[in-house]
Amino acid sequence: MKRISYFFFLVFIISLCSTSCSNTKTYAQQLDDEQALIKAYIKRNNINVLTSLPANKDWHDNDYYKSGSGIYFHLVDSGSTMDTTTIRLKNTVVPRYKQYALALNSDTISNWNTIDFPYPADFVYGDLSQSCKAFQEAATYMKRNDSQAKIIVPSSIGFTADQNSVTPYGYTLKIKILK
């Protein structure tokens, strides 16, 4: 009888050790790592995080507005002043973007050249099923045709693949508004 109880005790200890030594992280740990990566990127690039959205002409080089959704937004160019087209609900938006990792040795993931993607993707402004939430929100702040911005996107509002891998990315984004 002692042997059987020792056997079960030994099996219990082995199973406990094998499950506690797992290298996989919980979703909460992945989210913590993501926030740490974003904070490190912000610090490394001397980004000044703002809590209110500045006017179009009041953007300084490293000013990024952090919205309630978590996107960090920096307006680089407010767009064409000659073209009076501004974004409206159900407009088609053609984004061109450079996507890059936020890691220390950052690498461009995708580029906006037409060799890689000869037919640019588009989305309908206001239809969240067609693009990531971050692009929709960025388009709201960009407002005009040919505007350009830099954004830092947490995985929760990024593309589906980014949400699944809990990976934040940075983007340089240009938009063209079609009526």
C-alpha positions as semicolon CSV with decimal commas, in nm:
position;residue;x (nm);y (nm);z (nm)
1;M;0,000;0,000;0,000
2;K;0,290;0,234;0,075
3;R;0,434;0,172;-0,270
4;I;0,110;0,274;-0,441
5;S;0,084;0,596;-0,241
6;Y;0,452;0,675;-0,310
7;F;0,388;0,608;-0,678
8;F;0,091;0,847;-0,692
9;F;0,281;1,106;-0,493
10;L;0,574;1,077;-0,736
11;V;0,342;1,109;-1,041
12;F;0,182;1,416;-0,883
13;I;0,519;1,582;-0,820
14;I;0,641;1,508;-1,174
15;S;0,324;1,643;-1,332
16;L;0,341;1,953;-1,112
17;C;0,701;2,019;-1,210
18;S;0,639;1,963;-1,580
19;T;0,347;2,207;-1,592
20;S;0,514;2,472;-1,380
21;C;0,823;2,475;-1,602
22;S;0,629;2,574;-1,912
23;N;0,786;2,843;-2,130
24;T;0,455;2,977;-2,259
25;K;0,337;3,308;-2,125
26;T;-0,013;3,392;-2,021
27;Y;-0,208;3,653;-2,216
28;A;-0,170;3,895;-1,924
29;Q;0,208;3,848;-1,932
30;Q;0,210;3,906;-2,308
31;L;0,014;4,231;-2,261
32;D;0,261;4,342;-1,992
33;D;0,551;4,266;-2,230
34;E;0,376;4,462;-2,504
35;Q;0,334;4,769;-2,281
36;A;0,699;4,743;-2,173
37;L;0,806;4,730;-2,540
38;I;0,597;5,038;-2,624
39;K;0,734;5,229;-2,322
40;A;1,092;5,136;-2,415
41;Y;1,034;5,252;-2,773
42;I;0,890;5,582;-2,649
43;K;1,183;5,638;-2,416
44;R;1,444;5,536;-2,677
45;N;1,299;5,780;-2,931
46;N;1,244;6,068;-2,685
47;I;0,873;6,080;-2,760
48;N;0,667;6,334;-2,569
49;V;0,326;6,178;-2,493
50;L;0,038;6,427;-2,495
51;T;-0,300;6,375;-2,332
52;S;-0,485;6,620;-2,556
53;L;-0,485;6,646;-2,933
54;P;-0,299;6,957;-3,051
55;A;-0,419;7,175;-3,339
56;N;-0,282;7,094;-3,686
57;K;-0,005;7,355;-3,666
58;D;0,098;7,285;-3,307
59;W;0,271;6,948;-3,357
60;H;0,636;6,933;-3,253
61;D;0,874;6,669;-3,387
62;N;0,832;6,411;-3,111
63;D;0,482;6,494;-2,986
64;Y;0,250;6,195;-2,991
65;Y;-0,110;6,210;-2,873
66;K;-0,220;5,902;-2,679
67;S;-0,591;5,843;-2,725
68;G;-0,827;5,652;-2,499
69;S;-0,804;5,346;-2,725
70;G;-0,426;5,332;-2,677
71;I;-0,306;5,454;-3,017
72;Y;-0,014;5,697;-3,017
73;F;-0,064;5,948;-3,299
74;H;0,173;6,206;-3,450
75;L;0,061;6,425;-3,741
76;V;0,352;6,472;-3,983
77;D;0,168;6,652;-4,264
78;S;-0,191;6,777;-4,246
79;G;-0,244;6,714;-4,616
80;S;-0,330;6,914;-4,921
81;T;-0,471;7,256;-4,845
82;M;-0,557;7,306;-5,213
83;D;-0,785;7,002;-5,207
84;T;-1,089;7,064;-4,988
85;T;-1,170;6,695;-4,957
86;T;-1,205;6,595;-4,593
87;I;-1,296;6,256;-4,459
88;R;-1,661;6,171;-4,416
89;L;-1,845;5,860;-4,311
90;K;-1,852;5,595;-4,587
91;N;-1,567;5,756;-4,785
92;T;-1,322;5,507;-4,931
93;V;-0,975;5,554;-4,784
94;V;-0,663;5,423;-4,955
95;P;-0,385;5,389;-4,696
96;R;-0,020;5,357;-4,788
97;Y;0,202;5,263;-4,499
98;K;0,539;5,146;-4,376
99;Q;0,506;4,902;-4,088
100;Y;0,797;4,851;-3,851
101;A;0,868;4,658;-3,534
102;L;0,921;4,848;-3,208
103;A;1,208;4,630;-3,089
104;L;1,555;4,772;-3,030
105;N;1,676;4,645;-3,369
106;S;1,367;4,765;-3,551
107;D;1,299;4,624;-3,893
108;T;1,057;4,735;-4,161
109;I;0,790;4,467;-4,193
110;S;0,611;4,604;-4,498
111;N;0,661;4,900;-4,724
112;W;0,437;5,119;-4,934
113;N;0,591;5,053;-5,272
114;T;0,379;4,929;-5,560
115;I;0,614;4,644;-5,646
116;D;0,507;4,447;-5,338
117;F;0,142;4,552;-5,356
118;P;0,046;4,681;-5,703
119;Y;-0,320;4,715;-5,603
120;P;-0,343;4,912;-5,281
121;A;-0,589;4,797;-5,019
122;D;-0,865;5,032;-4,920
123;F;-1,130;5,054;-4,653
124;V;-1,456;5,232;-4,595
125;Y;-1,427;5,495;-4,326
126;G;-1,659;5,402;-4,040
127;D;-1,676;5,031;-4,127
128;L;-1,462;4,857;-3,863
129;S;-1,491;4,521;-4,038
130;Q;-1,270;4,642;-4,325
131;S;-0,955;4,759;-4,148
132;C;-0,792;4,770;-3,812
133;K;-0,938;5,009;-3,555
134;A;-0,611;5,202;-3,542
135;F;-0,626;5,298;-3,911
136;Q;-0,987;5,410;-3,871
137;E;-0,896;5,625;-3,572
138;A;-0,585;5,765;-3,741
139;A;-0,793;5,864;-4,045
140;T;-1,023;6,055;-3,810
141;Y;-0,730;6,264;-3,685
142;M;-0,570;6,303;-4,028
143;K;-0,893;6,436;-4,184
144;R;-0,755;6,550;-4,520
145;N;-0,645;6,403;-4,848
146;D;-0,270;6,330;-4,871
147;S;-0,213;6,373;-4,498
148;Q;0,065;6,176;-4,332
149;A;0,107;6,054;-3,975
150;K;0,316;5,826;-3,758
151;I;0,130;5,593;-3,525
152;I;0,218;5,338;-3,260
153;V;-0,045;5,067;-3,249
154;P;-0,099;4,827;-2,957
155;S;-0,207;4,482;-3,068
156;S;-0,561;4,521;-2,932
157;I;-0,647;4,777;-3,202
158;G;-0,416;4,648;-3,475
159;F;-0,468;4,392;-3,747
160;T;-0,605;4,049;-3,652
161;A;-0,266;3,879;-3,686
162;D;-0,116;4,136;-3,448
163;Q;-0,396;4,078;-3,197
164;N;-0,334;3,704;-3,201
165;S;0,041;3,742;-3,152
166;V;0,008;4,038;-2,908
167;T;0,256;4,240;-3,112
168;P;0,257;4,622;-3,128
169;Y;0,383;4,797;-3,441
170;G;0,473;5,142;-3,559
171;Y;0,345;5,282;-3,887
172;T;0,415;5,574;-4,113
173;L;0,077;5,624;-4,276
174;K;-0,045;5,829;-4,573
175;I;-0,409;5,841;-4,678
176;K;-0,591;5,921;-5,000
177;I;-0,964;5,989;-4,970
178;L;-1,193;5,879;-5,250
179;K;-1,552;5,996;-5,266
